[in-house]
Each structure stands twice: as structure tokens, then as C-alpha cells.
């Protein structure tokens, strides 16, 4: 994260995932995080 605009969304998504599944697989993490776009790098 460079500019910080997307950081709250990333944190909320990660918290929701870990609340529903304390030990997610890599595929589950990708599925939960795919909707959180970080536009500061391009």
C-alpha cells in the first residue's frame, strides 16, 4: 500500500475472513481479497 486509500478495506476484509475462518487456505484468502483493489500502483 502506498497511498493508504485502500488500507481500511483490506483490513476489514481480512478481519471478516479471519472471524469466519481462523485458518483460511491461500485460495480462500485470494477469494476474499480479490474485490479490494489498490489503485495507487498503477
CHARMM internal coordinates of N, CA and C (Angstrom, degrees):
IC EDIT
DIST 1 N 1 CA 1.4551
DIST 1 CA 1 C 1.5259
ANGL 1 N 1 CA 1 C 108.36
DIST 1 C 2 N 1.2982
ANGL 1 CA 1 C 2 N 115.64
DIHE 1 N 1 CA 1 C 2 N 128.96
DIST 2 N 2 CA 1.4559
ANGL 1 C 2 N 2 CA 118.98
DIHE 1 CA 1 C 2 N 2 CA 179.85
DIST 2 CA 2 C 1.5217
ANGL 2 N 2 CA 2 C 111.70
DIHE 1 C 2 N 2 CA 2 C -105.87
DIST 2 C 3 N 1.3222
ANGL 2 CA 2 C 3 N 116.84
DIHE 2 N 2 CA 2 C 3 N -52.09
DIST 3 N 3 CA 1.4672
ANGL 2 C 3 N 3 CA 118.53
DIHE 2 CA 2 C 3 N 3 CA -173.92
DIST 3 CA 3 C 1.5280
ANGL 3 N 3 CA 3 C 112.89
DIHE 2 C 3 N 3 CA 3 C -90.87
DIST 3 C 4 N 1.3224
ANGL 3 CA 3 C 4 N 118.01
DIHE 3 N 3 CA 3 C 4 N -23.61
DIST 4 N 4 CA 1.4561
ANGL 3 C 4 N 4 CA 121.38
DIHE 3 CA 3 C 4 N 4 CA 176.95
DIST 4 CA 4 C 1.5154
ANGL 4 N 4 CA 4 C 115.78
DIHE 3 C 4 N 4 CA 4 C 92.81
DIST 4 C 5 N 1.3318
ANGL 4 CA 4 C 5 N 118.26
DIHE 4 N 4 CA 4 C 5 N -4.72
DIST 5 N 5 CA 1.4648
ANGL 4 C 5 N 5 CA 120.65
DIHE 4 CA 4 C 5 N 5 CA -178.76
DIST 5 CA 5 C 1.5328
ANGL 5 N 5 CA 5 C 111.18
DIHE 4 C 5 N 5 CA 5 C -62.79
DIST 5 C 6 N 1.3247
ANGL 5 CA 5 C 6 N 117.33
DIHE 5 N 5 CA 5 C 6 N -39.78
DIST 6 N 6 CA 1.4661
ANGL 5 C 6 N 6 CA 120.86
DIHE 5 CA 5 C 6 N 6 CA -175.26
DIST 6 CA 6 C 1.5340
ANGL 6 N 6 CA 6 C 113.08
DIHE 5 C 6 N 6 CA 6 C -86.28
DIST 6 C 7 N 1.3137
ANGL 6 CA 6 C 7 N 118.15
DIHE 6 N 6 CA 6 C 7 N -11.01
DIST 7 N 7 CA 1.4626
ANGL 6 C 7 N 7 CA 121.71
DIHE 6 CA 6 C 7 N 7 CA -173.49
DIST 7 CA 7 C 1.5281
ANGL 7 N 7 CA 7 C 113.98
DIHE 6 C 7 N 7 CA 7 C -56.20
DIST 7 C 8 N 1.3441
ANGL 7 CA 7 C 8 N 120.32
DIHE 7 N 7 CA 7 C 8 N -46.52
DIST 8 N 8 CA 1.4651
ANGL 7 C 8 N 8 CA 118.85
DIHE 7 CA 7 C 8 N 8 CA 179.50
DIST 8 CA 8 C 1.5291
ANGL 8 N 8 CA 8 C 113.04
DIHE 7 C 8 N 8 CA 8 C -59.00
DIST 8 C 9 N 1.3206
ANGL 8 CA 8 C 9 N 116.88
DIHE 8 N 8 CA 8 C 9 N -40.65
DIST 9 N 9 CA 1.4651
ANGL 8 C 9 N 9 CA 120.27
DIHE 8 CA 8 C 9 N 9 CA 178.35
DIST 9 CA 9 C 1.5130
ANGL 9 N 9 CA 9 C 112.24
DIHE 8 C 9 N 9 CA 9 C -64.39
DIST 9 C 10 N 1.3196
ANGL 9 CA 9 C 10 N 116.74
DIHE 9 N 9 CA 9 C 10 N -39.44
DIST 10 N 10 CA 1.4631
ANGL 9 C 10 N 10 CA 121.03
DIHE 9 CA 9 C 10 N 10 CA 178.07
DIST 10 CA 10 C 1.5334
ANGL 10 N 10 CA 10 C 110.45
DIHE 9 C 10 N 10 CA 10 C -63.57
DIST 10 C 11 N 1.3137
ANGL 10 CA 10 C 11 N 116.26
DIHE 10 N 10 CA 10 C 11 N -43.57
DIST 11 N 11 CA 1.4665
ANGL 10 C 11 N 11 CA 121.09
DIHE 10 CA 10 C 11 N 11 CA -178.87
DIST 11 CA 11 C 1.5228
ANGL 11 N 11 CA 11 C 111.10
DIHE 10 C 11 N 11 CA 11 C -66.21
DIST 11 C 12 N 1.3284
ANGL 11 CA 11 C 12 N 117.08
DIHE 11 N 11 CA 11 C 12 N -44.92
DIST 12 N 12 CA 1.4680
ANGL 11 C 12 N 12 CA 120.93
DIHE 11 CA 11 C 12 N 12 CA -179.78
DIST 12 CA 12 C 1.5259
ANGL 12 N 12 CA 12 C 110.37
DIHE 11 C 12 N 12 CA 12 C -63.19
DIST 12 C 13 N 1.3248
ANGL 12 CA 12 C 13 N 117.57
DIHE 12 N 12 CA 12 C 13 N -42.76
DIST 13 N 13 CA 1.4632
ANGL 12 C 13 N 13 CA 120.57
DIHE 12 CA 12 C 13 N 13 CA 179.08
DIST 13 CA 13 C 1.5275
ANGL 13 N 13 CA 13 C 110.98
DIHE 12 C 13 N 13 CA 13 C -63.60
DIST 13 C 14 N 1.3281
ANGL 13 CA 13 C 14 N 116.91
DIHE 13 N 13 CA 13 C 14 N -44.01
DIST 14 N 14 CA 1.4614
ANGL 13 C 14 N 14 CA 120.35
DIHE 13 CA 13 C 14 N 14 CA 179.45
DIST 14 CA 14 C 1.5278
ANGL 14 N 14 CA 14 C 111.18
DIHE 13 C 14 N 14 CA 14 C -64.01
DIST 14 C 15 N 1.3224
ANGL 14 CA 14 C 15 N 117.24
DIHE 14 N 14 CA 14 C 15 N -41.32
DIST 15 N 15 CA 1.4756
ANGL 14 C 15 N 15 CA 121.29
DIHE 14 CA 14 C 15 N 15 CA 178.70
DIST 15 CA 15 C 1.5176
ANGL 15 N 15 CA 15 C 110.73
DIHE 14 C 15 N 15 CA 15 C -63.24
DIST 15 C 16 N 1.3339
ANGL 15 CA 15 C 16 N 117.10
DIHE 15 N 15 CA 15 C 16 N -43.75
DIST 16 N 16 CA 1.4680
ANGL 15 C 16 N 16 CA 120.76
DIHE 15 CA 15 C 16 N 16 CA 179.52
DIST 16 CA 16 C 1.5242
ANGL 16 N 16 CA 16 C 110.71
DIHE 15 C 16 N 16 CA 16 C -63.04
DIST 16 C 17 N 1.3156
ANGL 16 CA 16 C 17 N 116.55
DIHE 16 N 16 CA 16 C 17 N -41.77
DIST 17 N 17 CA 1.4627
ANGL 16 C 17 N 17 CA 120.05
DIHE 16 CA 16 C 17 N 17 CA 178.11
DIST 17 CA 17 C 1.5199
ANGL 17 N 17 CA 17 C 110.52
DIHE 16 C 17 N 17 CA 17 C -61.73
DIST 17 C 18 N 1.3238
ANGL 17 CA 17 C 18 N 117.16
DIHE 17 N 17 CA 17 C 18 N -49.16
DIST 18 N 18 CA 1.4615
ANGL 17 C 18 N 18 CA 120.16
DIHE 17 CA 17 C 18 N 18 CA -177.68
DIST 18 CA 18 C 1.5213
ANGL 18 N 18 CA 18 C 112.62
DIHE 17 C 18 N 18 CA 18 C -68.15
DIST 18 C 19 N 1.3325
ANGL 18 CA 18 C 19 N 117.49
DIHE 18 N 18 CA 18 C 19 N -28.64
DIST 19 N 19 CA 1.4677
ANGL 18 C 19 N 19 CA 120.00
DIHE 18 CA 18 C 19 N 19 CA 174.51
DIST 19 CA 19 C 1.5234
ANGL 19 N 19 CA 19 C 110.88
DIHE 18 C 19 N 19 CA 19 C -66.89
DIST 19 C 20 N 1.3305
ANGL 19 CA 19 C 20 N 116.53
DIHE 19 N 19 CA 19 C 20 N -37.86
DIST 20 N 20 CA 1.4621
ANGL 19 C 20 N 20 CA 119.76
DIHE 19 CA 19 C 20 N 20 CA -177.94
DIST 20 CA 20 C 1.5256
ANGL 20 N 20 CA 20 C 112.51
DIHE 19 C 20 N 20 CA 20 C -86.20
DIST 20 C 21 N 1.3327
ANGL 20 CA 20 C 21 N 116.87
DIHE 20 N 20 CA 20 C 21 N -23.11
DIST 21 N 21 CA 1.4586
ANGL 20 C 21 N 21 CA 121.00
DIHE 20 CA 20 C 21 N 21 CA -178.50
DIST 21 CA 21 C 1.5312
ANGL 21 N 21 CA 21 C 108.50
DIHE 20 C 21 N 21 CA 21 C -152.49
DIST 21 C 22 N 1.3166
ANGL 21 CA 21 C 22 N 118.01
DIHE 21 N 21 CA 21 C 22 N 98.08
DIST 22 N 22 CA 1.4659
ANGL 21 C 22 N 22 CA 121.12
DIHE 21 CA 21 C 22 N 22 CA -176.28
DIST 22 CA 22 C 1.5331
ANGL 22 N 22 CA 22 C 114.82
DIHE 21 C 22 N 22 CA 22 C -64.29
DIST 22 C 23 N 1.3255
ANGL 22 CA 22 C 23 N 117.42
DIHE 22 N 22 CA 22 C 23 N -15.24
DIST 23 N 23 CA 1.4647
ANGL 22 C 23 N 23 CA 120.35
DIHE 22 CA 22 C 23 N 23 CA -178.84
DIST 23 CA 23 C 1.5309
ANGL 23 N 23 CA 23 C 110.02
DIHE 22 C 23 N 23 CA 23 C -135.57
DIST 23 C 24 N 1.3334
ANGL 23 CA 23 C 24 N 117.63
DIHE 23 N 23 CA 23 C 24 N 68.25
DIST 24 N 24 CA 1.4656
ANGL 23 C 24 N 24 CA 120.09
DIHE 23 CA 23 C 24 N 24 CA -176.30
DIST 24 CA 24 C 1.5299
ANGL 24 N 24 CA 24 C 112.33
DIHE 23 C 24 N 24 CA 24 C -73.93
DIST 24 C 25 N 1.3242
ANGL 24 CA 24 C 25 N 114.52
DIHE 24 N 24 CA 24 C 25 N 152.41
DIST 25 N 25 CA 1.4636
ANGL 24 C 25 N 25 CA 119.68
DIHE 24 CA 24 C 25 N 25 CA 174.25
DIST 25 CA 25 C 1.5295
ANGL 25 N 25 CA 25 C 108.96
DIHE 24 C 25 N 25 CA 25 C -78.36
DIST 25 C 26 N 1.3059
ANGL 25 CA 25 C 26 N 116.56
DIHE 25 N 25 CA 25 C 26 N 168.11
DIST 26 N 26 CA 1.4659
ANGL 25 C 26 N 26 CA 120.30
DIHE 25 CA 25 C 26 N 26 CA 178.42
DIST 26 CA 26 C 1.5321
ANGL 26 N 26 CA 26 C 110.70
DIHE 25 C 26 N 26 CA 26 C -61.48
DIST 26 C 27 N 1.3337
ANGL 26 CA 26 C 27 N 117.13
DIHE 26 N 26 CA 26 C 27 N -38.41
DIST 27 N 27 CA 1.4683
ANGL 26 C 27 N 27 CA 120.69
DIHE 26 CA 26 C 27 N 27 CA 178.11
DIST 27 CA 27 C 1.5244
ANGL 27 N 27 CA 27 C 111.55
DIHE 26 C 27 N 27 CA 27 C -64.18
DIST 27 C 28 N 1.3271
ANGL 27 CA 27 C 28 N 117.23
DIHE 27 N 27 CA 27 C 28 N -40.60
DIST 28 N 28 CA 1.4695
ANGL 27 C 28 N 28 CA 120.39
DIHE 27 CA 27 C 28 N 28 CA 177.95
DIST 28 CA 28 C 1.5290
ANGL 28 N 28 CA 28 C 111.10
DIHE 27 C 28 N 28 CA 28 C -64.80
DIST 28 C 29 N 1.3033
ANGL 28 CA 28 C 29 N 116.98
DIHE 28 N 28 CA 28 C 29 N -39.47
DIST 29 N 29 CA 1.4693
ANGL 28 C 29 N 29 CA 120.44
DIHE 28 CA 28 C 29 N 29 CA 177.75
DIST 29 CA 29 C 1.5196
ANGL 29 N 29 CA 29 C 109.89
DIHE 28 C 29 N 29 CA 29 C -62.10
DIST 29 C 30 N 1.3231
ANGL 29 CA 29 C 30 N 116.68
DIHE 29 N 29 CA 29 C 30 N -46.91
DIST 30 N 30 CA 1.4702
ANGL 29 C 30 N 30 CA 120.37
DIHE 29 CA 29 C 30 N 30 CA 178.99
DIST 30 CA 30 C 1.5243
ANGL 30 N 30 CA 30 C 110.88
DIHE 29 C 30 N 30 CA 30 C -59.81
DIST 30 C 31 N 1.3350
ANGL 30 CA 30 C 31 N 116.93
DIHE 30 N 30 CA 30 C 31 N -42.71
DIST 31 N 31 CA 1.4668
ANGL 30 C 31 N 31 CA 121.42
DIHE 30 CA 30 C 31 N 31 CA -179.42
DIST 31 CA 31 C 1.5295
ANGL 31 N 31 CA 31 C 111.08
DIHE 30 C 31 N 31 CA 31 C -61.51
DIST 31 C 32 N 1.3147
ANGL 31 CA 31 C 32 N 117.87
DIHE 31 N 31 CA 31 C 32 N -42.01
DIST 32 N 32 CA 1.4657
ANGL 31 C 32 N 32 CA 122.02
DIHE 31 CA 31 C 32 N 32 CA -178.92
DIST 32 CA 32 C 1.5175
ANGL 32 N 32 CA 32 C 112.39
DIHE 31 C 32 N 32 CA 32 C -72.11
DIST 32 C 33 N 1.3317
ANGL 32 CA 32 C 33 N 117.23
DIHE 32 N 32 CA 32 C 33 N -32.73
DIST 33 N 33 CA 1.4610
ANGL 32 C 33 N 33 CA 120.52
DIHE 32 CA 32 C 33 N 33 CA -173.09
DIST 33 CA 33 C 1.5264
ANGL 33 N 33 CA 33 C 114.07
DIHE 32 C 33 N 33 CA 33 C -93.82
DIST 33 C 34 N 1.3249
ANGL 33 CA 33 C 34 N 117.94
DIHE 33 N 33 CA 33 C 34 N -10.26
DIST 34 N 34 CA 1.4629
ANGL 33 C 34 N 34 CA 121.27
DIHE 33 CA 33 C 34 N 34 CA -173.99
DIST 34 CA 34 C 1.5314
ANGL 34 N 34 CA 34 C 113.07
DIHE 33 C 34 N 34 CA 34 C -60.44
DIST 34 C 35 N 1.3045
ANGL 34 CA 34 C 35 N 118.64
DIHE 34 N 34 CA 34 C 35 N -29.29
DIST 35 N 35 CA 1.4555
ANGL 34 C 35 N 35 CA 121.24
DIHE 34 CA 34 C 35 N 35 CA -178.18
DIST 35 CA 35 C 1.5169
ANGL 35 N 35 CA 35 C 114.77
DIHE 34 C 35 N 35 CA 35 C -80.68
DIST 35 C 36 N 1.3081
ANGL 35 CA 35 C 36 N 117.33
DIHE 35 N 35 CA 35 C 36 N -8.00
DIST 36 N 36 CA 1.4678
ANGL 35 C 36 N 36 CA 121.48
DIHE 35 CA 35 C 36 N 36 CA -178.70
DIST 36 CA 36 C 1.5200
ANGL 36 N 36 CA 36 C 109.85
DIHE 35 C 36 N 36 CA 36 C -97.23
DIST 36 C 37 N 1.3086
ANGL 36 CA 36 C 37 N 115.61
DIHE 36 N 36 CA 36 C 37 N 97.12
DIST 37 N 37 CA 1.4572
ANGL 36 C 37 N 37 CA 120.60
DIHE 36 CA 36 C 37 N 37 CA -176.32
DIST 37 CA 37 C 1.5211
ANGL 37 N 37 CA 37 C 111.37
DIHE 36 C 37 N 37 CA 37 C -90.11
DIST 37 C 38 N 1.3066
ANGL 37 CA 37 C 38 N 114.79
DIHE 37 N 37 CA 37 C 38 N 136.00
DIST 38 N 38 CA 1.4540
ANGL 37 C 38 N 38 CA 121.47
DIHE 37 CA 37 C 38 N 38 CA 174.64
DIST 38 CA 38 C 1.5194
ANGL 38 N 38 CA 38 C 106.80
DIHE 37 C 38 N 38 CA 38 C -106.88
DIST 38 C 39 N 1.3007
ANGL 38 CA 38 C 39 N 116.94
DIHE 38 N 38 CA 38 C 39 N 114.15
DIST 39 N 39 CA 1.4630
ANGL 38 C 39 N 39 CA 120.91
DIHE 38 CA 38 C 39 N 39 CA -174.84
DIST 39 CA 39 C 1.5306
ANGL 39 N 39 CA 39 C 113.09
DIHE 38 C 39 N 39 CA 39 C -100.25
DIST 39 C 40 N 1.2994
ANGL 39 CA 39 C 40 N 118.61
DIHE 39 N 39 CA 39 C 40 N 1.14
DIST 40 N 40 CA 1.4647
ANGL 39 C 40 N 40 CA 119.44
DIHE 39 CA 39 C 40 N 40 CA -175.12
DIST 40 CA 40 C 1.5244
ANGL 40 N 40 CA 40 C 112.87
DIHE 39 C 40 N 40 CA 40 C -77.29
DIST 40 C 41 N 1.3199
ANGL 40 CA 40 C 41 N 118.26
DIHE 40 N 40 CA 40 C 41 N -10.66
DIST 41 N 41 CA 1.4643
ANGL 40 C 41 N 41 CA 119.51
DIHE 40 CA 40 C 41 N 41 CA -178.91
DIST 41 CA 41 C 1.5199
ANGL 41 N 41 CA 41 C 112.86
DIHE 40 C 41 N 41 CA 41 C -102.75
DIST 41 C 42 N 1.2927
ANGL 41 CA 41 C 42 N 118.07
DIHE 41 N 41 CA 41 C 42 N 6.81
DIST 42 N 42 CA 1.4467
ANGL 41 C 42 N 42 CA 116.16
DIHE 41 CA 41 C 42 N 42 CA 177.84
DIST 42 CA 42 C 1.4522
ANGL 42 N 42 CA 42 C 113.33
DIHE 41 C 42 N 42 CA 42 C 163.19
END
COOR INIT
IC SEED 1 N 1 CA 1 C
IC BUILD
